[in-house]
Amino acid sequence: MDKDFMDDMDDIKEGINKFVGRFVKTIPEGEYEDLSCSGVMTFTGAVKAKKVSVSGSCKAESNLEAEEFRCSGAARVIGELVAEKVSVSGALTVEESMKVDFLSASGALKVEGKLKGNSIRVSGLLKASNVDGETVNVSGDIKCPNEVNCEEFKLDGSAKIDELHAERVVIRLCDDRNDEYGSLPVINSIECTTADIEIVKCKKLCCKDAKIGRYARIEELEYSGEVEIHKRAVVHKLTKV
């Protein structure tokens, strides 16, 4: 290949790198007060900050810890994310686990490990391998291929969950997304103390007391207290234990 052409290509690559470098800010490992990303930012090591705000594009190559984390842009955390408060109105991916006191997700949140929090509110999309929380309130969409464990689980959106363990489960019909001929939230197994379920597709429900609504489709229901089943609900097997 012509040497002059190769030299020109090297000059072009060098120029591109210098151009991109003007807009990409790197943050080394350390402790900070406030970090704000409105362009392109990379955390090259473990970072601890009081507040992190992302309205551009941000990548954390290690663990990230903050009192408050806000994402209205696009962010990826390669390690673990630990924060007191997390707000996601953009897109956030956490490749390991996430620990938070309060979570509000109106955008898209993906946690490849376990999501653990006290108060978890989802009006957008949440994908997590496992979820542990005190209260889980979903008006958007939740996808969990393993377990959701919490004290109280409320849903009036969409769901695809393998196992749900809770003290109290409330699943309501979402007027604009679920109807008699539409999609049902799918929860393969539910174990709880009290269940108030208007709509679900479930293989097995185990509880003490249950109120089952007209759009529920349950293969097996085991209860030990009281049960009320709508005449149009479908329960294939009912057992009092």
C-alpha positions in Angstrom: 0.0 0.0 0.0 1.3 3.5 -0.8 3.4 4.9 2.0 1.9 8.5 1.6 -1.6 7.0 1.9 -0.7 5.2 5.2 0.9 8.4 6.5 -2.3 10.3 5.6 -4.4 7.7 7.5 -2.2 8.0 10.6 -2.7 11.7 10.5 -6.5 11.3 10.2 -6.5 8.9 13.2 -4.4 11.2 15.3 -6.7 14.1 14.4 -9.8 12.1 15.4 -8.3 11.1 18.7 -7.5 14.7 19.5 -11.0 15.8 18.5 -12.7 13.2 20.6 -10.3 13.9 23.5 -11.6 17.4 23.8 -15.1 16.2 24.7 -14.3 13.0 26.7 -13.5 13.8 30.4 -11.8 11.1 32.5 -12.2 11.0 36.3 -9.6 8.9 38.1 -10.2 6.9 41.2 -10.9 9.0 44.3 -13.5 10.8 46.4 -15.4 13.9 45.1 -18.2 16.3 46.0 -20.4 16.7 43.0 -19.8 15.2 39.6 -21.9 16.4 36.6 -21.7 14.8 33.1 -23.4 16.6 30.3 -21.0 15.4 27.6 -19.0 12.2 27.6 -17.3 11.1 30.9 -15.4 8.0 32.0 -14.6 7.0 35.6 -11.4 5.1 35.3 -11.4 3.7 38.9 -13.6 3.3 41.9 -15.3 6.6 42.6 -17.1 7.9 45.7 -19.1 11.1 45.4 -21.7 13.1 47.2 -23.8 13.5 44.1 -23.5 12.2 40.5 -25.6 13.7 37.7 -25.6 12.3 34.2 -27.4 14.0 31.3 -24.9 13.0 28.7 -23.0 9.7 28.4 -21.1 8.2 31.4 -19.2 5.0 31.9 -17.8 3.9 35.3 -15.2 1.2 34.8 -15.3 0.1 38.5 -17.5 0.5 41.6 -19.4 3.7 42.1 -20.7 5.0 45.4 -22.8 8.2 45.9 -25.3 9.7 48.2 -27.4 10.6 45.2 -27.2 9.4 41.6 -29.3 10.9 38.9 -29.4 9.7 35.3 -31.3 11.5 32.6 -28.8 10.5 29.9 -27.1 7.1 29.4 -24.8 5.5 32.0 -23.1 2.2 32.5 -21.5 1.0 35.7 -19.1 -1.9 35.1 -18.9 -2.7 38.9 -21.3 -2.2 41.8 -23.5 0.8 42.3 -24.2 1.9 45.9 -26.3 5.0 46.6 -28.8 6.3 49.1 -31.0 7.7 46.3 -31.1 6.8 42.6 -33.3 8.4 40.0 -33.4 7.1 36.4 -35.3 8.9 33.7 -32.8 7.9 31.0 -31.0 4.6 30.6 -28.8 3.0 33.2 -27.0 -0.4 33.1 -25.3 -1.9 36.2 -23.2 -5.0 35.4 -22.9 -6.2 39.0 -25.2 -5.5 42.0 -27.0 -2.3 43.0 -27.8 -1.3 46.5 -30.0 1.7 47.1 -32.3 3.1 49.8 -34.7 4.8 47.4 -35.1 4.1 43.7 -37.3 5.8 41.2 -37.0 4.5 37.6 -39.1 6.2 35.0 -36.6 5.4 32.3 -34.9 2.1 31.6 -32.8 0.3 34.3 -31.0 -3.0 33.9 -29.2 -4.6 36.8 -27.3 -7.8 35.8 -26.8 -8.8 39.4 -29.0 -8.3 42.4 -31.0 -5.1 43.0 -31.4 -4.4 46.8 -33.4 -1.4 48.1 -35.8 -0.2 50.7 -38.2 1.6 48.4 -38.3 0.6 44.7 -40.7 2.5 42.4 -40.8 1.7 38.7 -42.9 3.6 36.2 -40.5 2.8 33.3 -38.7 -0.5 32.7 -36.7 -2.6 35.2 -34.7 -5.7 34.3 -32.9 -7.3 37.2 -31.6 -10.8 37.9 -32.9 -10.7 41.5 -34.8 -8.0 43.5 -34.8 -7.6 47.3 -36.8 -4.7 48.8 -39.0 -3.5 51.5 -41.6 -2.1 49.1 -41.7 -2.7 45.3 -44.3 -0.6 43.5 -44.5 -1.1 39.7 -46.7 0.9 37.4 -44.4 0.3 34.4 -42.7 -3.0 33.4 -40.6 -5.4 35.6 -38.7 -8.4 34.3 -37.0 -10.7 36.7 -35.9 -14.2 35.6 -35.3 -15.3 39.2 -36.7 -14.0 42.5 -38.4 -10.9 43.9 -38.4 -10.8 47.7 -40.1 -8.0 49.5 -42.6 -7.0 52.3 -45.1 -5.4 49.9 -45.4 -5.9 46.2 -47.8 -3.7 44.2 -48.3 -3.9 40.4 -50.6 -2.2 38.0 -48.4 -2.6 35.0 -46.6 -5.4 33.2 -44.5 -8.2 34.8 -42.5 -11.3 33.9 -41.2 -12.8 37.1 -40.2 -16.4 38.0 -40.7 -16.3 41.8 -42.4 -13.7 44.0 -42.1 -13.9 47.8 -43.9 -11.2 49.8 -46.0 -10.5 52.9 -48.6 -8.7 50.8 -49.3 -8.8 47.1 -51.6 -6.4 45.3 -52.0 -6.7 41.5 -54.4 -4.3 39.9 -55.8 -4.0 36.3 -54.0 -1.3 34.4 -56.7 0.4 32.3 -54.5 1.3 29.3 -52.4 -1.9 29.2 -54.3 -4.9 30.5 -57.8 -6.1 29.6 -59.7 -9.3 29.1 -58.1 -9.9 25.7 -54.7 -8.2 26.3 -51.5 -9.2 28.0 -51.5 -10.6 31.5 -48.6 -10.1 33.9 -46.8 -13.4 34.3 -45.6 -14.6 37.7 -44.8 -18.3 37.7 -44.9 -18.7 41.5 -46.2 -16.5 44.3 -45.8 -17.1 48.0 -47.4 -14.5 50.3 -49.5 -14.0 53.4 -52.3 -12.0 51.7 -53.0 -11.7 48.0 -55.4 -9.2 46.3 -55.0 -10.1 42.6 -57.3 -8.8 39.9 -55.1 -10.0 37.0 -52.2 -12.5 36.6 -51.1 -15.6 34.9 -49.6 -17.8 37.6 -48.7 -21.5 37.9 -48.9 -21.7 41.7 -50.1 -19.3 44.4 -49.6 -20.1 48.0 -51.0 -17.8 50.6 -53.1 -17.5 53.8 -55.9 -15.2 52.5 -56.7 -14.4 48.9 -59.0 -12.3 46.8 -58.9 -13.3 43.2 -60.3 -11.1 40.4 -61.9 -11.9 37.1 -58.8 -11.7 35.0 -56.7 -14.1 37.0 -55.5 -17.3 35.4 -54.1 -19.6 38.1 -53.2 -23.2 37.7 -53.0 -24.1 41.4 -54.0 -22.1 44.5 -53.1 -23.3 48.0 -54.5 -21.3 51.0 -54.9 -21.7 54.7 -57.3 -18.9 55.7 -60.1 -17.3 53.6 -60.4 -17.1 49.8 -62.7 -15.2 47.5 -62.7 -16.0 43.8 -64.5 -14.0 41.1 -66.9 -16.2 39.1 -65.0 -15.4 35.9 -61.6 -16.1 37.3 -59.9 -19.4 36.3 -58.4 -21.5 39.1 -57.7 -25.0 37.9 -56.9 -26.5 41.3 -57.9 -25.1 44.7 -56.6 -26.6 47.9 -57.0 -25.6 51.5 -54.1 -26.7 53.7 
